[in-house]
């Protein structure tokens, strides 16, 4: 009987808010947590973050942004998606014996 080995990785992704007026917007949660299979295809929706700004009218508008090569955030909706394959293991070549 073989042993099944499960491997996992954890990554912290930071989403920031861009705002240019009096009151800073605040996220509705301090932390968001999500489990994503490493086989998730590019373009997979991971989760959506949300924030509120106590300013009114045009001053209440803000944008989400992040600097990450594997994930992107929609600046208007807060939806986070994958931008490249998550599997980064190098391929190992097995020598052929004749």
N, C-alpha and C positions, 0 to 999 in steps of 0.2 A: 504494500500500500504506500503510495507516494504522499509527500507532504505538500499541501497547497500553501504557497506563500503569497501573501497580499502585501503589496508595497503601496505607499502613499507619499504624497508630498503636500506641503502646506505653503501657501504664499500669501503674503499680506499685500493688498492692493489699496492704494490711497486715492480717493476721489476728493477733489477740491472744489470749492465754490468760488466763482469769480463775480464780484459785486463792486460797484463803484459809488455807493452813497452812504447815508448815515448809519443805518442799522444793518449789521451783518446777518446774512441768512444762517439758519441752523438746520442740521440734519434732523429728521424725525427719530432716528436711532443713533446711538453713539457708535455701534458696531453692527455690521451685517455679516452673516456667516452663511456660506453655501458650499455644498459638496458637488464637485463636477468631475465626471469621469475624464481621464486623460485622453480618451478616444473621441471626445466631443469634437464635431466638425467645426471648421472655421465659420463664423457667423452665428454660433449658438448663443442664445440669450442666456446669460448667467443669472442676473437678477436686476431689479430696478431699485435705485436709491431715491429718496425724496427729501426735500428740504422746504422750509418756509422762510419767508422774509416779512418782517413786520412793517416794512415800508409799503406805501400804497401806490397804486398806479404804475407808471413806468419805472419809478424808483424801486418797486418791488420785484423787478425782473433781475434774474441772475442766470449764470451758466455753470454747468458741471464741466469739469475737465480733469484729465489725468495724463500722466506721462508713464506709459507702460507699453512694452512691445508685444504683449500677448493679449491684452484687453483694450477695449475702447469704450468710452461712455458717450452717449448721445447728449450733446450740450443742453438740449431743451427738455428731454424726458427723464434723464437719469438712468436710462436702460444701458446695462453693461453687456457687451458681447465679446466673443473671442475673435481675435484678428489673425491668428496663425495657429498651426497645429501645436497641441500641448505636449505631445510626445517628443522628447528631445534626446532620447537615448541613441548613441551612435550604433550603427549597424556593425555587427561583428561578422567577419568573414571566417568561415570554417574551411580549413584546408582540406582538399580532397585527397584521399590516399588511394593509390592504385596498386 
